[in-house]
Amino acid sequence: MRADGVLLDLDGTVYEEDRAIAGAAATVEALRRNGVPFRFTTNTTRRPRSVLAERLRGLGIPAHPEEILTAPRAAVDWLRLRGVRRVHPLLAEATVREDFSGFMLDAQAPEAVVVGDLGKGWTFEVLDQAFRCLLAGAELRAVQRNRYWFTEGRLSLDAGPFVAALEYASGRTATLVGKPSPGFFAAAARELGLAPERIAVVGDDFECDAAGARASGMIGIAVRTGKYRPEDEQRARAAADAVLDSIADLAEWLGV
């Protein structure tokens, strides 16, 4: 099993909270030095690519916005390809401002409700308005549907439970455009210019990263950082082609 390109999950894999995971900067430098094409990938909807690139640089990891493939950017591409113009995005304001600037924002009669993660911004009123849009005919698009994420030293609800609530209430099924959708990984493969089977996906989320990668014909690599807990070991080994202690072990695994 050999990989010629790499997709690196960010939160829980490259960094945790406000610190880079030990060895992350050296691993990214090794990829650059050896000419291994890669992209940072993330399902986060709270920060646009420009902010994520700045954060990586602040952690000592040189990065450019175009090296980051986010779920919101994948959603934007998906919507544009289908001619959608009016959207009601349930996303952080900064993400909406940067990634959805070419759309008409419509909270009353949108063509699509685009659900990401609002964190503490989730309220009954927010969910109820989205529900009414869906009843009026809007389509439901999930930028991501992760169940939980690691923040402030603990696991917290992510967007998935709120997507599920809207599905249950409206009777509609959300179309997923972020990880682990095949469309997301196909877009990443196009950016790298490699066949899927030559790409390794590295992440701490066994379902979104490792299992999603394998379902898309890529190599899934799980890391024992971020969301990982010791009791997850068996599940990680079942979902992934390889399990590493952290991103620090990736260069050796790749042979670079």
N, C-alpha and C positions, 0 to 999 in steps of 0.2 A: 504494500500500500504506500503510494507516494503522492505528495501534494506539490503542485507547482505554484499555487497561489493560496492566499489566506484571507479569511474574513474574521475580524476580531471584534467580538462583542465588547462594549465599553463598560457599563456599570456592573461591577462584580467580577470583571475579568481583567480589564486594564486598570481600573481604579475602583476604590470604595470610598464613598463620601468625599473627603477633601484630601485624599492621599493616593498616590499611584501605588499599585501593588508591586511589591519588591520584584525587580527584574523586568518590569514592563518596558521601561525606557530602553534597556539594553536589548531586549527582544526586538522592539520596533527598529532600533538602529541596525541590528543584525539583518533584518529583512531588507532594509534599504541598501545596506552595504553589499548584500549578495544579489540584489536585483530581483527579489521575490515580490511580485505584485500583491498588494493587499488593499483592503478597505476596512475602516472602522465601521461597524454596524451597530445600530441601536433601535430599540422600540420606544425610547423615551419620546414623549411629546411635549415635555415641559421646556426644552431648550432647542432653538434652531441651530443649524450647522455652524454658523459663525460663532455662536457662544460656546458650543462644544469644542471647536478648534481652539478657541482662546483658553478654555479650561485645560485642555490637554497640554498646551504650551506652558501654562502656568504650573503644571505638574512635572515639567521637564521633558515632555514628549512632543517634539515638533510635529505639527499637523496643519493641514490646510482644509478649508471647508469642503472642497471637491473630493477629498479623500474619505469623507464621511457619508455613508448612506443611511438616512434615517427613515423611520416608518412614515412620518408626515410627507417627506419628499416622495416616497413611493406612492402614497395616497394621491398626492397632487398629480403625478404622472398618470395614474390610473384614471382619475376623474377627467383629465384633459383628453385622454385617448377616447373617452366615451362621450365627449361633448357636453359634460355637465358644467353649468355656469353659476347656478345659485346654490349656495351651500350654507348649512348651519353647523359650524365647527365647534365641538366641545373640546377645546384645546387651550393651552396656555396662550395668553395674549401675545407674547413675543413670537411664538411659533406661528400664530395666525398672521401676524404682521409681516413676517419674513417669507413664509412659504405659501400663504394663500392670498397674496396681494393681487393676483390676477383674477380673483373670483368675486362675485357679488355676494356679500354676506346677508343672509335673509333668515331671520328667526321665525318668520310667520309661514311662508310658503316655499321652502327650499326644495330643490330636486333631490338633495341628499343630506342626511344628518351624518356628520363625520365625527366619530367618537374616539377621543384619546383619553388622556388622564388629566383630570383637573385637581387632583390632590384634595386639599381641604376646601376647594371650591365646589365640590359636589353638594347640592342641596335638593330638597324636594322640588323646589320651583324649577331648577335646571332640568331635572329628569322629567318633570311633568310637561314642560314646554317641548322637549324633544319628543316625548310620547305623542303629543298632539300633532306635531309635524308628521310623524310616521303614520298616524291615523288618517291624515289628510293626503297621504300618497307618497311622501318622501321615502327614498330608499335608505337603508341603514348600512353604513360603512364603518367598519372597525379598523382604526389605524393599528391597534394592537389589542390583544385580549389576555395579557398576562394576568395571572391570578393575584400575584403579590410581588413585592420587590423589597430589597434591603435598604433601609434608610434610618438615619438617626440611631444606629446600633440595633435595629430590630426589623422584623418583617412587617410590612404594611400592605393594605389593599392596593392593588393596581387597577387598571381600567377594566379588566375582564369581568368582575362581578357587576359592574354597571352596564356593560354591554349585555350581559345575560339578563339583567333586570328589564332592559328595554325590549329585548327579544321576547321575553315571557309576557310582558304587558301588551305589546303590539301584535304578537303572533308572527312577526317577521324574523327572518334569519339574516344576521349580519354577514356581509362579505368582508373577509379579512384581507387587508392589503399589506400589513407588516409581517414580521416573523411570527409564525413559521410558514406563511403562505408560500406556495411554489413560485408565485409571481415575484415576490421579494427576492428570493434566491436567484431566480432567472435574471432579474435586473442586475444583481450583483455580478453574476457570471458574465453578462454582457460588458459591464464596466471593466472587468479584469481581462476580458478577451480570451477566456479559457473555457474548456469544456467542464461541465459540472463535476465530473468524476476526478478532475485534477485539482479541485479546490477543497481545502480543509476549513471547517467552520469551528471556531473556538469560543466556548461560552460556559457560563455557570448555570444557565437554564436548560435543563435536560430536554424539555419539550420543545421550546422555541429554537434552541440552537442545535444541540446534537441530534435529536430525533427529527427535527425539521430539516436539517441538512441531509440526513440519510434518506428521508422521503423524497428529497429533490435530487437524489443521485450524487450528493457530495459526501465528504468524509466528516463525520461528527466527532469532535473532541470536547470532552467535558473537563472542567477544572474544579479543583476542590477549594474554591474561594467564593466570595459573594453569597449566593443563596445556599450553597452546599452545606449540608450537615452530615456528621458521621453516619447517621442512620440512613442517609441517601445513597450510600456506596453501591448497594446492589442495584438500585434503580439507575444510577449513573452508568454502571457497566452494561446494563441491558440496553440503554438508550444510545450509547456512544460506541464508536470504533476504538477509541482510546480514552483513558482517563489520566490526566496529569495533575500533579500537585498544584501547579499554577502556570501562568503564562511564561514564567521564567524558564520552564522546561521545554518550551515550544521549539526554540532554535535547535536544540539537540535532537528532538523528535524529527524535525525536518531535515536534519543533517547539514545545517548551515552554520 
